[in-house]
Structure formats: C-alpha cells, structure tokens
Amino acid sequence: MAVYSQEATELMSKYREADEAESVAIKALDEYMKAGGGELIRDLSEKMESAHAKKLSIYNEMQKYRLD
C-alpha cells in the first residue's frame, strides 16, 4: 500500500470526488444508451472524458507526495 504525506490528504479527497463524478457520468451514459441514445450521447461522452481527465490529473499530482 502506498504511503502519502499529509499534503496528499486534500488531493485524496479531490480524487475521490473526481472518481464519484466519473462514476455518475458513466451511469448517466449507460442509462441514456439503454433508453436509445441520440444526439446527447456526445455531450455525455465529453462529460465522462472530462471527469476521467480530472481524476487522472489529481492522481498524478498526488504521486508527488508519496513517501515510499
């Protein structure tokens, strides 16, 4: 298990929030697809990509604070 400094605590919280946002976007996309999809699929896909990119950015920032 990775060990992080105190500075990473806030980033870990942001990472969890980003992970939740990504999960919500994926769920919305899945529900929309089950309903038949449509033109909004692009918008949902972009939101999902944005949430994932934010999560990765936070994760990469958090790695700077690893102690191990």
Biopython code that builds the backbone (N, CA, C, O; Angstrom):
import numpy as np
from Bio.PDB.StructureBuilder import StructureBuilder

atoms = [
    (1, "MET", "N", (0.843, -1.170, 0.000)),
    (1, "MET", "CA", (0.000, 0.000, 0.000)),
    (1, "MET", "C", (0.891, 1.237, 0.000)),
    (1, "MET", "O", (1.868, 1.303, 0.746)),
    (2, "ALA", "N", (0.562, 2.193, -0.818)),
    (2, "ALA", "CA", (1.347, 3.425, -0.925)),
    (2, "ALA", "C", (1.179, 4.268, 0.336)),
    (2, "ALA", "O", (0.113, 4.293, 0.952)),
    (3, "VAL", "N", (2.240, 4.944, 0.696)),
    (3, "VAL", "CA", (2.216, 5.836, 1.850)),
    (3, "VAL", "C", (2.351, 7.258, 1.337)),
    (3, "VAL", "O", (3.242, 7.560, 0.544)),
    (4, "TYR", "N", (1.454, 8.134, 1.796)),
    (4, "TYR", "CA", (1.441, 9.517, 1.335)),
    (4, "TYR", "C", (1.677, 10.472, 2.496)),
    (4, "TYR", "O", (1.367, 10.160, 3.645)),
    (5, "SER", "N", (2.226, 11.632, 2.183)),
    (5, "SER", "CA", (2.433, 12.663, 3.188)),
    (5, "SER", "C", (1.107, 13.332, 3.515)),
    (5, "SER", "O", (0.103, 13.094, 2.843)),
    (6, "GLN", "N", (1.103, 14.162, 4.537)),
    (6, "GLN", "CA", (-0.096, 14.886, 4.956)),
    (6, "GLN", "C", (-0.634, 15.767, 3.833)),
    (6, "GLN", "O", (-1.845, 15.956, 3.715)),
    (7, "GLU", "N", (0.260, 16.305, 3.011)),
    (7, "GLU", "CA", (-0.160, 17.186, 1.919)),
    (7, "GLU", "C", (-1.094, 16.483, 0.938)),
    (7, "GLU", "O", (-1.897, 17.130, 0.266)),
    (8, "ALA", "N", (-0.988, 15.178, 0.861)),
    (8, "ALA", "CA", (-1.804, 14.426, -0.092)),
    (8, "ALA", "C", (-3.240, 14.224, 0.375)),
    (8, "ALA", "O", (-4.086, 13.802, -0.413)),
    (9, "THR", "N", (-3.534, 14.516, 1.646)),
    (9, "THR", "CA", (-4.878, 14.289, 2.179)),
    (9, "THR", "C", (-5.934, 15.035, 1.384)),
    (9, "THR", "O", (-6.955, 14.454, 1.015)),
    (10, "GLU", "N", (-5.704, 16.309, 1.115)),
    (10, "GLU", "CA", (-6.670, 17.098, 0.354)),
    (10, "GLU", "C", (-6.799, 16.570, -1.071)),
    (10, "GLU", "O", (-7.900, 16.503, -1.617)),
    (11, "LEU", "N", (-5.679, 16.199, -1.665)),
    (11, "LEU", "CA", (-5.722, 15.652, -3.020)),
    (11, "LEU", "C", (-6.476, 14.328, -3.065)),
    (11, "LEU", "O", (-7.187, 14.052, -4.031)),
    (12, "MET", "N", (-6.328, 13.512, -2.033)),
    (12, "MET", "CA", (-7.051, 12.242, -1.999)),
    (12, "MET", "C", (-8.556, 12.488, -1.949)),
    (12, "MET", "O", (-9.331, 11.770, -2.581)),
    (13, "SER", "N", (-8.962, 13.503, -1.195)),
    (13, "SER", "CA", (-10.375, 13.862, -1.130)),
    (13, "SER", "C", (-10.871, 14.312, -2.500)),
    (13, "SER", "O", (-11.954, 13.915, -2.928)),
    (14, "LYS", "N", (-10.091, 15.133, -3.185)),
    (14, "LYS", "CA", (-10.458, 15.587, -4.528)),
    (14, "LYS", "C", (-10.497, 14.414, -5.499)),
    (14, "LYS", "O", (-11.347, 14.371, -6.388)),
    (15, "TYR", "N", (-9.587, 13.470, -5.335)),
    (15, "TYR", "CA", (-9.565, 12.287, -6.198)),
    (15, "TYR", "C", (-10.845, 11.475, -6.017)),
    (15, "TYR", "O", (-11.443, 11.017, -6.991)),
    (16, "ARG", "N", (-11.257, 11.303, -4.769)),
    (16, "ARG", "CA", (-12.494, 10.557, -4.514)),
    (16, "ARG", "C", (-13.691, 11.267, -5.140)),
    (16, "ARG", "O", (-14.570, 10.621, -5.710)),
    (17, "GLU", "N", (-13.725, 12.603, -5.032)),
    (17, "GLU", "CA", (-14.805, 13.375, -5.651)),
    (17, "GLU", "C", (-14.791, 13.199, -7.173)),
    (17, "GLU", "O", (-15.840, 13.025, -7.792)),
    (18, "ALA", "N", (-13.609, 13.245, -7.762)),
    (18, "ALA", "CA", (-13.487, 13.069, -9.209)),
    (18, "ALA", "C", (-13.892, 11.657, -9.614)),
    (18, "ALA", "O", (-14.515, 11.464, -10.658)),
    (19, "ASP", "N", (-13.542, 10.676, -8.797)),
    (19, "ASP", "CA", (-13.919, 9.295, -9.068)),
    (19, "ASP", "C", (-15.439, 9.149, -9.038)),
    (19, "ASP", "O", (-16.017, 8.459, -9.878)),
    (20, "GLU", "N", (-16.082, 9.801, -8.071)),
    (20, "GLU", "CA", (-17.541, 9.767, -7.983)),
    (20, "GLU", "C", (-18.167, 10.450, -9.196)),
    (20, "GLU", "O", (-19.142, 9.945, -9.753)),
    (21, "ALA", "N", (-17.618, 11.592, -9.610)),
    (21, "ALA", "CA", (-18.137, 12.301, -10.787)),
    (21, "ALA", "C", (-18.014, 11.432, -12.033)),
    (21, "ALA", "O", (-18.910, 11.410, -12.876)),
    (22, "GLU", "N", (-16.905, 10.721, -12.140)),
    (22, "GLU", "CA", (-16.713, 9.825, -13.277)),
    (22, "GLU", "C", (-17.748, 8.702, -13.247)),
    (22, "GLU", "O", (-18.314, 8.352, -14.282)),
    (23, "SER", "N", (-17.995, 8.143, -12.079)),
    (23, "SER", "CA", (-18.985, 7.074, -11.945)),
    (23, "SER", "C", (-20.384, 7.554, -12.314)),
    (23, "SER", "O", (-21.139, 6.840, -12.973)),
    (24, "VAL", "N", (-20.726, 8.770, -11.886)),
    (24, "VAL", "CA", (-22.031, 9.348, -12.212)),
    (24, "VAL", "C", (-22.161, 9.533, -13.721)),
    (24, "VAL", "O", (-23.206, 9.237, -14.299)),
    (25, "ALA", "N", (-21.101, 10.022, -14.355)),
    (25, "ALA", "CA", (-21.128, 10.230, -15.809)),
    (25, "ALA", "C", (-21.281, 8.908, -16.551)),
    (25, "ALA", "O", (-22.025, 8.827, -17.528)),
    (26, "ILE", "N", (-20.590, 7.889, -16.100)),
    (26, "ILE", "CA", (-20.688, 6.572, -16.734)),
    (26, "ILE", "C", (-22.093, 6.007, -16.564)),
    (26, "ILE", "O", (-22.658, 5.445, -17.501)),
    (27, "LYS", "N", (-22.656, 6.159, -15.361)),
    (27, "LYS", "CA", (-24.012, 5.673, -15.115)),
    (27, "LYS", "C", (-25.016, 6.409, -16.002)),
    (27, "LYS", "O", (-25.904, 5.783, -16.582)),
    (28, "ALA", "N", (-24.883, 7.729, -16.112)),
    (28, "ALA", "CA", (-25.787, 8.510, -16.959)),
    (28, "ALA", "C", (-25.674, 8.075, -18.416)),
    (28, "ALA", "O", (-26.680, 7.948, -19.114)),
    (29, "LEU", "N", (-24.456, 7.848, -18.864)),
    (29, "LEU", "CA", (-24.233, 7.395, -20.236)),
    (29, "LEU", "C", (-24.877, 6.030, -20.464)),
    (29, "LEU", "O", (-25.524, 5.807, -21.488)),
    (30, "ASP", "N", (-24.701, 5.131, -19.520)),
    (30, "ASP", "CA", (-25.279, 3.796, -19.633)),
    (30, "ASP", "C", (-26.805, 3.863, -19.679)),
    (30, "ASP", "O", (-27.431, 3.196, -20.502)),
    (31, "GLU", "N", (-27.402, 4.663, -18.802)),
    (31, "GLU", "CA", (-28.860, 4.800, -18.784)),
    (31, "GLU", "C", (-29.365, 5.413, -20.085)),
    (31, "GLU", "O", (-30.401, 5.009, -20.613)),
    (32, "TYR", "N", (-28.634, 6.376, -20.588)),
    (32, "TYR", "CA", (-29.037, 7.023, -21.833)),
    (32, "TYR", "C", (-28.965, 6.050, -23.008)),
    (32, "TYR", "O", (-29.835, 6.038, -23.879)),
    (33, "MET", "N", (-27.923, 5.246, -23.013)),
    (33, "MET", "CA", (-27.775, 4.250, -24.078)),
    (33, "MET", "C", (-28.914, 3.230, -24.024)),
    (33, "MET", "O", (-29.441, 2.825, -25.060)),
    (34, "LYS", "N", (-29.289, 2.819, -22.817)),
    (34, "LYS", "CA", (-30.388, 1.864, -22.665)),
    (34, "LYS", "C", (-31.708, 2.459, -23.139)),
    (34, "LYS", "O", (-32.597, 1.733, -23.584)),
    (35, "ALA", "N", (-31.834, 3.790, -23.043)),
    (35, "ALA", "CA", (-33.057, 4.470, -23.463)),
    (35, "ALA", "C", (-33.076, 4.729, -24.968)),
    (35, "ALA", "O", (-34.067, 5.239, -25.491)),
    (36, "GLY", "N", (-32.015, 4.390, -25.659)),
    (36, "GLY", "CA", (-32.000, 4.534, -27.109)),
    (36, "GLY", "C", (-30.971, 5.501, -27.644)),
    (36, "GLY", "O", (-30.846, 5.649, -28.860)),
    (37, "GLY", "N", (-30.232, 6.163, -26.778)),
    (37, "GLY", "CA", (-29.177, 7.071, -27.233)),
    (37, "GLY", "C", (-29.730, 8.283, -27.949)),
    (37, "GLY", "O", (-30.885, 8.655, -27.746)),
    (38, "GLY", "N", (-28.909, 8.902, -28.788)),
    (38, "GLY", "CA", (-29.322, 10.080, -29.529)),
    (38, "GLY", "C", (-28.189, 11.072, -29.633)),
    (38, "GLY", "O", (-27.025, 10.730, -29.421)),
    (39, "GLU", "N", (-28.534, 12.308, -29.962)),
    (39, "GLU", "CA", (-27.511, 13.339, -30.157)),
    (39, "GLU", "C", (-26.797, 13.728, -28.866)),
    (39, "GLU", "O", (-25.649, 14.169, -28.905)),
    (40, "LEU", "N", (-27.453, 13.572, -27.743)),
    (40, "LEU", "CA", (-26.820, 13.951, -26.480)),
    (40, "LEU", "C", (-25.703, 13.005, -26.060)),
    (40, "LEU", "O", (-24.977, 13.279, -25.105)),
    (41, "ILE", "N", (-25.567, 11.900, -26.771)),
    (41, "ILE", "CA", (-24.520, 10.933, -26.433)),
    (41, "ILE", "C", (-23.141, 11.580, -26.466)),
    (41, "ILE", "O", (-22.278, 11.249, -25.653)),
    (42, "ARG", "N", (-22.935, 12.491, -27.391)),
    (42, "ARG", "CA", (-21.647, 13.176, -27.497)),
    (42, "ARG", "C", (-21.385, 14.013, -26.247)),
    (42, "ARG", "O", (-20.273, 14.004, -25.717)),
    (43, "ASP", "N", (-22.397, 14.734, -25.772)),
    (43, "ASP", "CA", (-22.238, 15.555, -24.576)),
    (43, "ASP", "C", (-21.933, 14.705, -23.349)),
    (43, "ASP", "O", (-21.067, 15.049, -22.545)),
    (44, "LEU", "N", (-22.644, 13.601, -23.211)),
    (44, "LEU", "CA", (-22.389, 12.711, -22.081)),
    (44, "LEU", "C", (-20.992, 12.114, -22.156)),
    (44, "LEU", "O", (-20.310, 11.987, -21.139)),
    (45, "SER", "N", (-20.571, 11.754, -23.345)),
    (45, "SER", "CA", (-19.236, 11.201, -23.529)),
    (45, "SER", "C", (-18.165, 12.227, -23.170)),
    (45, "SER", "O", (-17.162, 11.888, -22.541)),
    (46, "GLU", "N", (-18.376, 13.480, -23.569)),
    (46, "GLU", "CA", (-17.425, 14.543, -23.235)),
    (46, "GLU", "C", (-17.361, 14.771, -21.731)),
    (46, "GLU", "O", (-16.280, 14.988, -21.185)),
    (47, "LYS", "N", (-18.506, 14.724, -21.055)),
    (47, "LYS", "CA", (-18.522, 14.881, -19.599)),
    (47, "LYS", "C", (-17.765, 13.743, -18.933)),
    (47, "LYS", "O", (-17.026, 13.961, -17.973)),
    (48, "MET", "N", (-17.946, 12.541, -19.437)),
    (48, "MET", "CA", (-17.250, 11.389, -18.892)),
    (48, "MET", "C", (-15.744, 11.527, -19.096)),
    (48, "MET", "O", (-14.964, 11.267, -18.179)),
    (49, "GLU", "N", (-15.338, 11.933, -20.289)),
    (49, "GLU", "CA", (-13.914, 12.129, -20.565)),
    (49, "GLU", "C", (-13.328, 13.214, -19.673)),
    (49, "GLU", "O", (-12.215, 13.068, -19.168)),
    (50, "SER", "N", (-14.065, 14.295, -19.476)),
    (50, "SER", "CA", (-13.600, 15.394, -18.634)),
    (50, "SER", "C", (-13.424, 14.938, -17.185)),
    (50, "SER", "O", (-12.425, 15.262, -16.543)),
    (51, "ALA", "N", (-14.398, 14.188, -16.679)),
    (51, "ALA", "CA", (-14.310, 13.684, -15.309)),
    (51, "ALA", "C", (-13.112, 12.753, -15.159)),
    (51, "ALA", "O", (-12.405, 12.807, -14.153)),
    (52, "HIS", "N", (-12.883, 11.906, -16.148)),
    (52, "HIS", "CA", (-11.754, 10.977, -16.091)),
    (52, "HIS", "C", (-10.423, 11.732, -16.159)),
    (52, "HIS", "O", (-9.486, 11.400, -15.433)),
    (53, "ALA", "N", (-10.336, 12.730, -17.018)),
    (53, "ALA", "CA", (-9.107, 13.524, -17.139)),
    (53, "ALA", "C", (-8.805, 14.252, -15.836)),
    (53, "ALA", "O", (-7.648, 14.332, -15.425)),
    (54, "LYS", "N", (-9.833, 14.782, -15.185)),
    (54, "LYS", "CA", (-9.632, 15.476, -13.908)),
    (54, "LYS", "C", (-9.125, 14.496, -12.861)),
    (54, "LYS", "O", (-8.210, 14.810, -12.100)),
    (55, "LYS", "N", (-9.716, 13.318, -12.822)),
    (55, "LYS", "CA", (-9.297, 12.299, -11.870)),
    (55, "LYS", "C", (-7.838, 11.914, -12.095)),
    (55, "LYS", "O", (-7.080, 11.791, -11.133)),
    (56, "LEU", "N", (-7.441, 11.723, -13.332)),
    (56, "LEU", "CA", (-6.047, 11.384, -13.634)),
    (56, "LEU", "C", (-5.093, 12.503, -13.251)),
    (56, "LEU", "O", (-3.996, 12.247, -12.753)),
    (57, "SER", "N", (-5.505, 13.737, -13.482)),
    (57, "SER", "CA", (-4.681, 14.887, -13.128)),
    (57, "SER", "C", (-4.442, 14.937, -11.619)),
    (57, "SER", "O", (-3.320, 15.165, -11.167)),
    (58, "ILE", "N", (-5.499, 14.724, -10.853)),
    (58, "ILE", "CA", (-5.375, 14.726, -9.392)),
    (58, "ILE", "C", (-4.494, 13.573, -8.941)),
    (58, "ILE", "O", (-3.651, 13.751, -8.062)),
    (59, "TYR", "N", (-4.671, 12.402, -9.520)),
    (59, "TYR", "CA", (-3.857, 11.244, -9.168)),
    (59, "TYR", "C", (-2.377, 11.524, -9.425)),
    (59, "TYR", "O", (-1.529, 11.225, -8.585)),
    (60, "ASN", "N", (-2.073, 12.097, -10.584)),
    (60, "ASN", "CA", (-0.680, 12.409, -10.907)),
    (60, "ASN", "C", (-0.102, 13.436, -9.942)),
    (60, "ASN", "O", (1.061, 13.326, -9.554)),
    (61, "GLU", "N", (-0.884, 14.422, -9.552)),
    (61, "GLU", "CA", (-0.434, 15.420, -8.575)),
    (61, "GLU", "C", (-0.192, 14.748, -7.223)),
    (61, "GLU", "O", (0.774, 15.067, -6.531)),
    (62, "MET", "N", (-1.058, 13.834, -6.858)),
    (62, "MET", "CA", (-0.952, 13.140, -5.586)),
    (62, "MET", "C", (0.332, 12.321, -5.510)),
    (62, "MET", "O", (0.901, 12.171, -4.429)),
    (63, "GLN", "N", (0.793, 11.794, -6.629)),
    (63, "GLN", "CA", (2.002, 10.967, -6.640)),
    (63, "GLN", "C", (3.238, 11.743, -6.193)),
    (63, "GLN", "O", (4.216, 11.145, -5.745)),
    (64, "LYS", "N", (3.199, 13.065, -6.310)),
    (64, "LYS", "CA", (4.325, 13.890, -5.862)),
    (64, "LYS", "C", (4.524, 13.797, -4.355)),
    (64, "LYS", "O", (5.608, 14.085, -3.850)),
    (65, "TYR", "N", (3.476, 13.393, -3.638)),
    (65, "TYR", "CA", (3.513, 13.361, -2.186)),
    (65, "TYR", "C", (3.717, 11.967, -1.612)),
    (65, "TYR", "O", (3.621, 11.772, -0.401)),
    (66, "ARG", "N", (3.998, 11.002, -2.471)),
    (66, "ARG", "CA", (4.260, 9.645, -1.975)),
    (66, "ARG", "C", (5.519, 9.642, -1.129)),
    (66, "ARG", "O", (6.510, 10.296, -1.452)),
    (67, "LEU", "N", (5.458, 8.901, -0.053)),
    (67, "LEU", "CA", (6.601, 8.807, 0.845)),
    (67, "LEU", "C", (7.384, 7.512, 0.663)),
    (67, "LEU", "O", (8.495, 7.382, 1.176)),
    (68, "ASP", "N", (6.823, 6.568, -0.053)),
    (68, "ASP", "CA", (7.527, 5.292, -0.213)),
    (68, "ASP", "C", (8.276, 5.217, -1.513)),
    (68, "ASP", "O", (8.920, 4.207, -1.798)),
]
sb = StructureBuilder()
sb.init_structure("model")
sb.init_model(0)
sb.init_chain("A")
sb.init_seg("    ")
for serial, (resi, resn, name, xyz) in enumerate(atoms, 1):
    if name == "N":
        sb.init_residue(resn, " ", resi, " ")
    sb.init_atom(name, np.array(xyz, "f"), 0.0, 1.0, " ", f" {name:<3s}", serial, name[0])
structure = sb.get_structure()
